[in-house]
Amino acid sequence: MTVGFLHSAQQKGAAIFTHTRVQAIELDHGRVAAVVTHKGKMETRLVINAAGAFAAEIGAMVNLTIPIKPRRGQILVTEAVPPLLKCCLLSAKYIAAKFDPKIAGDGEAGFAVEQTASGNILIGSTREFVGFKKHNSYDGIHTIANNVLRVLPGIKNVRMIRAFAGLRPYTPEGLPILGKVEAIDGFIMAAGHEGDGITLAPITGEMIAELVSTGSAPLLCDDLRLERFI
């Protein structure tokens, strides 16, 4: 889906710079003036911080404290098997653990399980604060398997073919940080969706685009702005 968004943006004239590390953001009297990368400087009056789990590092470049930190999620992938599930199955604890880190910390993060069109079953997921470590762990794999087997014992003999992990951008409230930042003119936030980022990306993009093009976005309420944490 991300690749699809990128290709669509390119067709509409956007330039995509991959493998380009942002090193600094220059300000001029409190306003964004340029972005400095390891490949050179780009002058701009606008920066949208959509860096996900790395959003706090981008904010620090302009002396902003952004309460977003990485939260690892590990997922198991099984071999392709005949249809076993007709829908995505989520446990209540899986949802509750997003908002209450203590639940996940006790090893009771619940589970999410879904079968793909090709027959592989995706089983997740942990919610861990381990910095920017993206590798899998034995404890994480074991916890996920045990949680799902209590509800779906029929997949006990299905072989797991791989596991992978990624980082979610966690905020203390479990809600994203969206909109203009008062302290820095030209600095807009669009991060902190935790595990819902790919689902909320389209509407987030529409709202931020409206904010940039018209100066306002009615659906962006003050409760989602960075200032709520100050």
Residue pairs with C-beta under 8 A, 6 or more apart in sequence:
1 198
1 201
2 198
5 201
5 205
6 16
9 16
10 16
17 37
17 39
20 37
20 38
20 39
21 37
21 38
22 35
22 36
22 37
22 58
22 61
23 36
23 37
23 38
24 35
24 36
24 61
25 32
25 34
25 35
25 36
25 47
25 58
25 61
25 62
25 187
26 32
26 33
26 34
26 35
26 36
26 41
27 33
27 62
27 184
30 183
30 184
30 185
31 45
31 184
31 185
31 186
32 44
32 45
32 46
32 47
32 62
32 184
32 185
32 186
32 187
33 43
33 44
33 45
34 41
34 42
34 43
34 44
35 41
35 42
35 44
35 47
44 186
45 186
46 186
46 188
46 212
47 186
47 187
47 188
48 188
48 189
48 190
48 208
48 212
49 55
49 58
49 59
49 66
49 187
49 188
49 189
49 190
49 191
50 190
50 191
51 57
51 58
51 191
52 167
52 168
52 169
52 191
52 197
53 68
53 69
53 70
53 71
53 132
53 167
53 168
53 169
53 170
54 70
55 66
55 68
55 169
55 177
55 189
55 191
55 192
56 65
56 66
56 67
56 68
56 69
58 66
59 65
59 66
60 66
62 184
62 187
64 181
64 183
64 184
64 187
64 226
65 229
66 177
66 189
66 191
66 226
67 171
67 172
67 229
68 169
68 170
68 171
68 177
68 191
68 192
69 129
69 169
69 170
70 129
70 130
70 131
70 132
70 167
70 168
70 169
70 170
71 127
71 128
71 129
71 167
71 168
71 169
71 170
71 194
72 126
72 127
72 128
72 129
72 130
72 133
72 134
72 140
72 165
72 166
72 167
72 168
73 124
73 125
73 126
73 127
73 128
73 165
73 166
73 167
73 168
73 195
74 124
74 125
74 126
74 128
74 136
74 137
74 140
74 141
74 144
74 163
74 164
74 165
75 122
75 123
75 124
75 125
75 144
75 163
75 164
75 165
75 166
76 122
76 123
76 124
76 141
76 144
76 145
76 160
76 162
76 163
77 120
77 121
77 122
77 123
77 160
77 161
77 162
77 163
77 164
78 120
78 121
78 123
78 155
78 158
78 159
78 160
78 161
79 119
79 120
79 158
79 159
79 160
79 161
80 118
80 119
80 120
81 119
81 121
81 158
82 119
83 115
83 119
84 115
84 121
84 152
84 154
84 155
85 113
85 114
85 115
85 121
87 114
88 112
88 113
88 114
89 111
89 112
89 113
89 114
89 151
89 152
90 110
90 111
90 112
91 110
91 111
91 112
91 147
91 151
92 110
93 103
93 108
93 109
93 110
94 109
94 110
94 111
94 112
94 125
95 110
96 103
96 110
97 103
97 104
97 108
97 109
97 110
97 127
98 127
98 174
98 194
98 195
99 173
99 174
101 127
101 129
103 109
103 110
104 126
104 127
104 128
107 143
108 147
109 125
109 126
109 127
109 143
109 147
110 147
111 123
111 124
111 125
111 144
111 147
111 148
111 151
112 122
112 123
112 124
112 125
113 121
113 122
113 123
113 124
113 148
113 152
114 121
114 122
115 121
115 122
116 122
120 161
121 155
121 158
123 144
123 145
123 148
124 144
125 144
125 195
126 140
126 143
126 144
127 168
127 195
128 140
129 170
132 167
134 165
134 166
134 167
135 165
136 163
136 164
136 165
140 165
141 163
145 160
148 155
149 155
149 156
168 193
168 194
168 195
168 197
169 191
169 192
169 193
169 194
169 197
170 192
170 194
171 177
171 192
171 194
172 229
174 194
175 192
175 223
175 224
176 190
176 191
176 192
176 193
176 194
176 200
176 204
176 224
177 189
177 190
177 191
177 192
177 224
177 225
177 226
178 189
178 190
178 204
178 207
178 208
178 220
178 224
178 225
179 188
179 189
179 211
179 217
179 220
179 222
179 224
179 225
179 226
180 187
180 188
180 189
180 211
180 225
181 187
181 188
181 189
181 225
181 226
181 227
182 227
188 208
188 211
188 212
189 225
189 226
190 204
190 205
190 208
193 200
193 201
193 204
203 219
207 217
207 219
207 220
208 217
210 216
210 217
211 217
211 220
222 228
